[in-house]
Each structure stands twice: as C-alpha cells, then as structure tokens.
Amino acid sequence: MSNQIENICGVSDLVPDFESIGNNPNFVFSPDPSFQTLTLYDNLGNTINVNSWIECANYVNGGWVNEALTYVSYEKELFILLITITFIYASKKKLKNIKTWFYKL
C-alpha cells in the first residue's frame, strides 16, 4: 500500500481494489462512523469530504491530497505593473511636451 495513503488516511487492514471502484460509475462509498471526516483537495482546488478509509484511499490514489495547493499567478500583477509603467512614461513625455510648448509662449 502507498505510504501517501497511510500518511493521509491512516493505517487500515483493508486491501482496496481501486480498479473495481474506478470501473464502476455507480459505486457508493459507505460512511464509516469510526472514521473522522477528512477534507481532500485536488490540483485544481476542488475539495471533497471523505467519510471512510476506503473512500479516502481511493481519492488519494487518484492524486488528491490533504492540504490545499496554492498556486500563485503573477500574470495579473505583471499586467498592472506594465500598464502603470507605460502610463507614467507616457505622462512624463506628454508633460515634457506641454512644458516645452508653454515656455515657447
């Protein structure tokens, strides 16, 4: 069994058959009252609450983790920075042209 499954879901004597679970679109996980509900996250930021060890193991096997992954997207900040620099440059150039025109009067 995967160390990641044991680290996230805990240790269990159950041996999951992930192929049969994955091949059955109507598979229903039964809640286990002795299992503490865990929240898992995928790489897109989606969340799911699991209520049994087998359900947890299935999702962890599919790539879900117990900590939200934070992706930082710098595109917005870069865009704002470039617009600001362009605005300042254009403003200074225009202000310089206005001063030159004013002094000619």
VOTORMAR-512254 format. One record per atom (N, C-alpha, C): residue number from 1; residue in three letters; atom name; x, y, z. Coordinates in nm, 2 decimals. Layout:
N
<NUM,ALA,CA,<X,Y,Z>>
...
% end
This chain:
105
<1,MET,N,<0.08,-0.12,0.00>>
<1,MET,CA,<0.00,0.00,0.00>>
<1,MET,C,<0.09,0.12,0.00>>
<2,SER,N,<0.04,0.23,-0.06>>
<2,SER,CA,<0.11,0.35,-0.07>>
<2,SER,C,<0.14,0.42,0.06>>
<3,ASN,N,<0.26,0.47,0.08>>
<3,ASN,CA,<0.29,0.55,0.21>>
<3,ASN,C,<0.20,0.67,0.21>>
<4,GLN,N,<0.17,0.73,0.10>>
<4,GLN,CA,<0.09,0.85,0.10>>
<4,GLN,C,<-0.05,0.82,0.15>>
<5,ILE,N,<-0.11,0.71,0.11>>
<5,ILE,CA,<-0.24,0.67,0.16>>
<5,ILE,C,<-0.24,0.66,0.31>>
<6,GLU,N,<-0.13,0.59,0.36>>
<6,GLU,CA,<-0.12,0.57,0.51>>
<6,GLU,C,<-0.10,0.70,0.58>>
<7,ASN,N,<-0.02,0.79,0.52>>
<7,ASN,CA,<0.00,0.92,0.58>>
<7,ASN,C,<-0.12,1.01,0.59>>
<8,ILE,N,<-0.20,1.01,0.49>>
<8,ILE,CA,<-0.32,1.09,0.48>>
<8,ILE,C,<-0.44,1.02,0.55>>
<9,CYS,N,<-0.47,0.90,0.51>>
<9,CYS,CA,<-0.59,0.83,0.56>>
<9,CYS,C,<-0.57,0.75,0.69>>
<10,GLY,N,<-0.45,0.72,0.72>>
<10,GLY,CA,<-0.42,0.63,0.83>>
<10,GLY,C,<-0.40,0.49,0.79>>
<11,VAL,N,<-0.38,0.40,0.88>>
<11,VAL,CA,<-0.35,0.26,0.85>>
<11,VAL,C,<-0.48,0.18,0.86>>
<12,SER,N,<-0.49,0.09,0.77>>
<12,SER,CA,<-0.61,0.00,0.77>>
<12,SER,C,<-0.57,-0.14,0.73>>
<13,ASP,N,<-0.65,-0.24,0.77>>
<13,ASP,CA,<-0.63,-0.37,0.73>>
<13,ASP,C,<-0.69,-0.40,0.59>>
<14,LEU,N,<-0.78,-0.31,0.55>>
<14,LEU,CA,<-0.85,-0.33,0.42>>
<14,LEU,C,<-0.75,-0.32,0.30>>
<15,VAL,N,<-0.77,-0.40,0.20>>
<15,VAL,CA,<-0.69,-0.40,0.08>>
<15,VAL,C,<-0.79,-0.35,-0.03>>
<16,PRO,N,<-0.77,-0.23,-0.07>>
<16,PRO,CA,<-0.87,-0.17,-0.17>>
<16,PRO,C,<-0.84,-0.22,-0.31>>
<17,ASP,N,<-0.95,-0.25,-0.38>>
<17,ASP,CA,<-0.94,-0.28,-0.52>>
<17,ASP,C,<-0.98,-0.16,-0.60>>
<18,PHE,N,<-0.88,-0.07,-0.63>>
<18,PHE,CA,<-0.91,0.05,-0.70>>
<18,PHE,C,<-0.96,0.04,-0.84>>
<19,GLU,N,<-0.92,-0.07,-0.90>>
<19,GLU,CA,<-0.97,-0.10,-1.04>>
<19,GLU,C,<-1.12,-0.12,-1.04>>
<20,SER,N,<-1.17,-0.20,-0.95>>
<20,SER,CA,<-1.32,-0.23,-0.95>>
<20,SER,C,<-1.40,-0.10,-0.91>>
<21,ILE,N,<-1.34,-0.02,-0.82>>
<21,ILE,CA,<-1.41,0.10,-0.78>>
<21,ILE,C,<-1.41,0.20,-0.90>>
<22,GLY,N,<-1.30,0.22,-0.96>>
<22,GLY,CA,<-1.29,0.31,-1.07>>
<22,GLY,C,<-1.37,0.27,-1.20>>
<23,ASN,N,<-1.39,0.14,-1.21>>
<23,ASN,CA,<-1.46,0.09,-1.33>>
<23,ASN,C,<-1.61,0.09,-1.31>>
<24,ASN,N,<-1.65,0.12,-1.19>>
<24,ASN,CA,<-1.80,0.11,-1.16>>
<24,ASN,C,<-1.84,0.26,-1.13>>
<25,PRO,N,<-1.91,0.32,-1.23>>
<25,PRO,CA,<-1.95,0.46,-1.21>>
<25,PRO,C,<-2.06,0.47,-1.10>>
<26,ASN,N,<-2.13,0.36,-1.06>>
<26,ASN,CA,<-2.23,0.37,-0.96>>
<26,ASN,C,<-2.19,0.32,-0.83>>
<27,PHE,N,<-2.05,0.32,-0.81>>
<27,PHE,CA,<-2.00,0.27,-0.68>>
<27,PHE,C,<-2.03,0.38,-0.57>>
<28,VAL,N,<-2.09,0.33,-0.46>>
<28,VAL,CA,<-2.13,0.42,-0.35>>
<28,VAL,C,<-2.04,0.38,-0.23>>
<29,PHE,N,<-1.97,0.48,-0.18>>
<29,PHE,CA,<-1.89,0.46,-0.06>>
<29,PHE,C,<-1.98,0.46,0.07>>
<30,SER,N,<-1.97,0.36,0.15>>
<30,SER,CA,<-2.04,0.36,0.28>>
<30,SER,C,<-1.97,0.44,0.39>>
<31,PRO,N,<-2.04,0.53,0.45>>
<31,PRO,CA,<-1.97,0.61,0.56>>
<31,PRO,C,<-1.93,0.52,0.68>>
<32,ASP,N,<-1.82,0.54,0.73>>
<32,ASP,CA,<-1.77,0.47,0.85>>
<32,ASP,C,<-1.78,0.56,0.97>>
<33,PRO,N,<-1.86,0.53,1.07>>
<33,PRO,CA,<-1.88,0.62,1.18>>
<33,PRO,C,<-1.75,0.63,1.27>>
<34,SER,N,<-1.66,0.53,1.26>>
<34,SER,CA,<-1.54,0.54,1.34>>
<34,SER,C,<-1.43,0.62,1.26>>
<35,PHE,N,<-1.45,0.66,1.14>>
<35,PHE,CA,<-1.35,0.73,1.06>>
<35,PHE,C,<-1.38,0.88,1.07>>
<36,GLN,N,<-1.28,0.96,1.11>>
<36,GLN,CA,<-1.30,1.10,1.12>>
<36,GLN,C,<-1.30,1.16,0.98>>
<37,THR,N,<-1.40,1.24,0.95>>
<37,THR,CA,<-1.41,1.30,0.81>>
<37,THR,C,<-1.29,1.39,0.78>>
<38,LEU,N,<-1.24,1.36,0.66>>
<38,LEU,CA,<-1.12,1.44,0.61>>
<38,LEU,C,<-1.16,1.52,0.49>>
<39,THR,N,<-1.10,1.63,0.47>>
<39,THR,CA,<-1.12,1.71,0.35>>
<39,THR,C,<-0.99,1.70,0.26>>
<40,LEU,N,<-1.02,1.66,0.14>>
<40,LEU,CA,<-0.91,1.64,0.04>>
<40,LEU,C,<-0.92,1.74,-0.07>>
<41,TYR,N,<-0.81,1.78,-0.13>>
<41,TYR,CA,<-0.80,1.88,-0.24>>
<41,TYR,C,<-0.74,1.82,-0.36>>
<42,ASP,N,<-0.78,1.86,-0.48>>
<42,ASP,CA,<-0.71,1.82,-0.60>>
<42,ASP,C,<-0.63,1.94,-0.65>>
<43,ASN,N,<-0.56,1.92,-0.76>>
<43,ASN,CA,<-0.47,2.02,-0.81>>
<43,ASN,C,<-0.54,2.14,-0.87>>
<44,LEU,N,<-0.67,2.13,-0.89>>
<44,LEU,CA,<-0.75,2.25,-0.94>>
<44,LEU,C,<-0.81,2.33,-0.82>>
<45,GLY,N,<-0.79,2.28,-0.70>>
<45,GLY,CA,<-0.85,2.35,-0.58>>
<45,GLY,C,<-0.99,2.30,-0.55>>
<46,ASN,N,<-1.03,2.19,-0.61>>
<46,ASN,CA,<-1.16,2.13,-0.57>>
<46,ASN,C,<-1.15,2.06,-0.44>>
<47,THR,N,<-1.25,2.06,-0.36>>
<47,THR,CA,<-1.25,1.99,-0.23>>
<47,THR,C,<-1.35,1.88,-0.23>>
<48,ILE,N,<-1.32,1.78,-0.14>>
<48,ILE,CA,<-1.42,1.67,-0.12>>
<48,ILE,C,<-1.40,1.63,0.03>>
<49,ASN,N,<-1.51,1.59,0.09>>
<49,ASN,CA,<-1.50,1.54,0.23>>
<49,ASN,C,<-1.52,1.39,0.22>>
<50,VAL,N,<-1.43,1.31,0.27>>
<50,VAL,CA,<-1.44,1.17,0.27>>
<50,VAL,C,<-1.48,1.12,0.41>>
<51,ASN,N,<-1.56,1.01,0.41>>
<51,ASN,CA,<-1.62,0.96,0.53>>
<51,ASN,C,<-1.58,0.82,0.56>>
<52,SER,N,<-1.49,0.76,0.49>>
<52,SER,CA,<-1.45,0.62,0.52>>
<52,SER,C,<-1.30,0.61,0.47>>
<53,TRP,N,<-1.24,0.51,0.52>>
<53,TRP,CA,<-1.10,0.49,0.49>>
<53,TRP,C,<-1.09,0.45,0.34>>
<54,ILE,N,<-1.17,0.36,0.29>>
<54,ILE,CA,<-1.17,0.32,0.15>>
<54,ILE,C,<-1.19,0.43,0.06>>
<55,GLU,N,<-1.28,0.52,0.09>>
<55,GLU,CA,<-1.31,0.64,0.01>>
<55,GLU,C,<-1.19,0.73,0.01>>
<56,CYS,N,<-1.13,0.75,0.12>>
<56,CYS,CA,<-1.01,0.83,0.13>>
<56,CYS,C,<-0.89,0.77,0.05>>
<57,ALA,N,<-0.87,0.64,0.07>>
<57,ALA,CA,<-0.77,0.58,-0.01>>
<57,ALA,C,<-0.79,0.59,-0.16>>
<58,ASN,N,<-0.91,0.58,-0.20>>
<58,ASN,CA,<-0.94,0.59,-0.35>>
<58,ASN,C,<-0.91,0.72,-0.40>>
<59,TYR,N,<-0.95,0.83,-0.33>>
<59,TYR,CA,<-0.92,0.96,-0.38>>
<59,TYR,C,<-0.77,1.00,-0.37>>
<60,VAL,N,<-0.70,0.96,-0.26>>
<60,VAL,CA,<-0.56,0.98,-0.25>>
<60,VAL,C,<-0.49,0.91,-0.36>>
<61,ASN,N,<-0.53,0.78,-0.39>>
<61,ASN,CA,<-0.47,0.71,-0.50>>
<61,ASN,C,<-0.49,0.78,-0.64>>
<62,GLY,N,<-0.60,0.86,-0.65>>
<62,GLY,CA,<-0.63,0.94,-0.77>>
<62,GLY,C,<-0.56,1.08,-0.77>>
<63,GLY,N,<-0.47,1.11,-0.67>>
<63,GLY,CA,<-0.40,1.23,-0.67>>
<63,GLY,C,<-0.44,1.34,-0.58>>
<64,TRP,N,<-0.55,1.31,-0.50>>
<64,TRP,CA,<-0.59,1.41,-0.41>>
<64,TRP,C,<-0.50,1.42,-0.29>>
<65,VAL,N,<-0.49,1.53,-0.22>>
<65,VAL,CA,<-0.41,1.55,-0.10>>
<65,VAL,C,<-0.48,1.62,0.01>>
<66,ASN,N,<-0.43,1.62,0.13>>
<66,ASN,CA,<-0.50,1.67,0.24>>
<66,ASN,C,<-0.46,1.82,0.27>>
<67,GLU,N,<-0.38,1.88,0.19>>
<67,GLU,CA,<-0.35,2.02,0.20>>
<67,GLU,C,<-0.38,2.09,0.07>>
<68,ALA,N,<-0.44,2.21,0.08>>
<68,ALA,CA,<-0.48,2.28,-0.04>>
<68,ALA,C,<-0.35,2.33,-0.10>>
<69,LEU,N,<-0.33,2.31,-0.23>>
<69,LEU,CA,<-0.22,2.36,-0.30>>
<69,LEU,C,<-0.24,2.51,-0.34>>
<70,THR,N,<-0.15,2.59,-0.31>>
<70,THR,CA,<-0.17,2.73,-0.35>>
<70,THR,C,<-0.08,2.76,-0.47>>
<71,TYR,N,<-0.15,2.80,-0.58>>
<71,TYR,CA,<-0.08,2.84,-0.70>>
<71,TYR,C,<-0.08,2.99,-0.71>>
<72,VAL,N,<0.04,3.05,-0.73>>
<72,VAL,CA,<0.04,3.19,-0.74>>
<72,VAL,C,<0.05,3.23,-0.89>>
<73,SER,N,<-0.04,3.31,-0.93>>
<73,SER,CA,<-0.04,3.36,-1.07>>
<73,SER,C,<0.00,3.50,-1.07>>
<74,TYR,N,<0.11,3.53,-1.13>>
<74,TYR,CA,<0.17,3.66,-1.14>>
<74,TYR,C,<0.13,3.74,-1.26>>
<75,GLU,N,<0.04,3.68,-1.35>>
<75,GLU,CA,<0.01,3.75,-1.47>>
<75,GLU,C,<-0.07,3.88,-1.44>>
<76,LYS,N,<-0.16,3.88,-1.35>>
<76,LYS,CA,<-0.23,4.00,-1.32>>
<76,LYS,C,<-0.14,4.11,-1.26>>
<77,GLU,N,<-0.06,4.07,-1.17>>
<77,GLU,CA,<0.03,4.17,-1.11>>
<77,GLU,C,<0.13,4.23,-1.22>>
<78,LEU,N,<0.18,4.14,-1.31>>
<78,LEU,CA,<0.27,4.18,-1.41>>
<78,LEU,C,<0.20,4.28,-1.51>>
<79,PHE,N,<0.07,4.24,-1.54>>
<79,PHE,CA,<-0.01,4.33,-1.63>>
<79,PHE,C,<-0.03,4.47,-1.57>>
<80,ILE,N,<-0.06,4.47,-1.44>>
<80,ILE,CA,<-0.08,4.60,-1.38>>
<80,ILE,C,<0.05,4.68,-1.37>>
<81,LEU,N,<0.16,4.62,-1.34>>
<81,LEU,CA,<0.29,4.68,-1.34>>
<81,LEU,C,<0.32,4.74,-1.48>>
<82,LEU,N,<0.30,4.67,-1.58>>
<82,LEU,CA,<0.34,4.72,-1.72>>
<82,LEU,C,<0.25,4.83,-1.76>>
<83,ILE,N,<0.12,4.83,-1.72>>
<83,ILE,CA,<0.03,4.94,-1.75>>
<83,ILE,C,<0.07,5.06,-1.68>>
<84,THR,N,<0.11,5.04,-1.55>>
<84,THR,CA,<0.15,5.16,-1.47>>
<84,THR,C,<0.27,5.22,-1.52>>
<85,ILE,N,<0.37,5.14,-1.56>>
<85,ILE,CA,<0.50,5.19,-1.61>>
<85,ILE,C,<0.47,5.27,-1.74>>
<86,THR,N,<0.39,5.21,-1.83>>
<86,THR,CA,<0.35,5.27,-1.96>>
<86,THR,C,<0.28,5.40,-1.93>>
<87,PHE,N,<0.19,5.41,-1.84>>
<87,PHE,CA,<0.12,5.53,-1.81>>
<87,PHE,C,<0.21,5.64,-1.76>>
<88,ILE,N,<0.30,5.60,-1.67>>
<88,ILE,CA,<0.40,5.70,-1.61>>
<88,ILE,C,<0.49,5.75,-1.72>>
<89,TYR,N,<0.54,5.66,-1.81>>
<89,TYR,CA,<0.63,5.70,-1.92>>
<89,TYR,C,<0.55,5.80,-2.01>>
<90,ALA,N,<0.43,5.76,-2.05>>
<90,ALA,CA,<0.35,5.85,-2.14>>
<90,ALA,C,<0.32,5.98,-2.08>>
<91,SER,N,<0.29,5.98,-1.95>>
<91,SER,CA,<0.25,6.11,-1.88>>
<91,SER,C,<0.37,6.20,-1.87>>
<92,LYS,N,<0.49,6.14,-1.84>>
<92,LYS,CA,<0.61,6.23,-1.83>>
<92,LYS,C,<0.64,6.29,-1.97>>
<93,LYS,N,<0.63,6.21,-2.07>>
<93,LYS,CA,<0.66,6.25,-2.21>>
<93,LYS,C,<0.56,6.36,-2.25>>
<94,LYS,N,<0.43,6.35,-2.22>>
<94,LYS,CA,<0.33,6.44,-2.25>>
<94,LYS,C,<0.35,6.57,-2.17>>
<95,LEU,N,<0.39,6.56,-2.04>>
<95,LEU,CA,<0.41,6.67,-1.95>>
<95,LEU,C,<0.53,6.75,-2.00>>
<96,LYS,N,<0.63,6.68,-2.05>>
<96,LYS,CA,<0.75,6.74,-2.10>>
<96,LYS,C,<0.72,6.82,-2.23>>
<97,ASN,N,<0.63,6.77,-2.32>>
<97,ASN,CA,<0.59,6.84,-2.44>>
<97,ASN,C,<0.51,6.96,-2.40>>
<98,ILE,N,<0.42,6.95,-2.30>>
<98,ILE,CA,<0.34,7.07,-2.26>>
<98,ILE,C,<0.43,7.18,-2.20>>
<99,LYS,N,<0.53,7.14,-2.12>>
<99,LYS,CA,<0.62,7.24,-2.06>>
<99,LYS,C,<0.70,7.31,-2.18>>
<100,THR,N,<0.74,7.24,-2.28>>
<100,THR,CA,<0.81,7.30,-2.39>>
<100,THR,C,<0.72,7.39,-2.46>>
<101,TRP,N,<0.60,7.35,-2.49>>
<101,TRP,CA,<0.50,7.44,-2.56>>
<101,TRP,C,<0.47,7.56,-2.48>>
<102,PHE,N,<0.46,7.55,-2.34>>
<102,PHE,CA,<0.43,7.66,-2.26>>
<102,PHE,C,<0.54,7.76,-2.25>>
<103,TYR,N,<0.66,7.72,-2.25>>
<103,TYR,CA,<0.78,7.81,-2.25>>
<103,TYR,C,<0.80,7.88,-2.38>>
<104,LYS,N,<0.75,7.83,-2.49>>
<104,LYS,CA,<0.76,7.90,-2.62>>
<104,LYS,C,<0.67,8.02,-2.62>>
<105,LEU,N,<0.56,8.02,-2.54>>
<105,LEU,CA,<0.47,8.13,-2.54>>
<105,LEU,C,<0.53,8.24,-2.48>>
% end
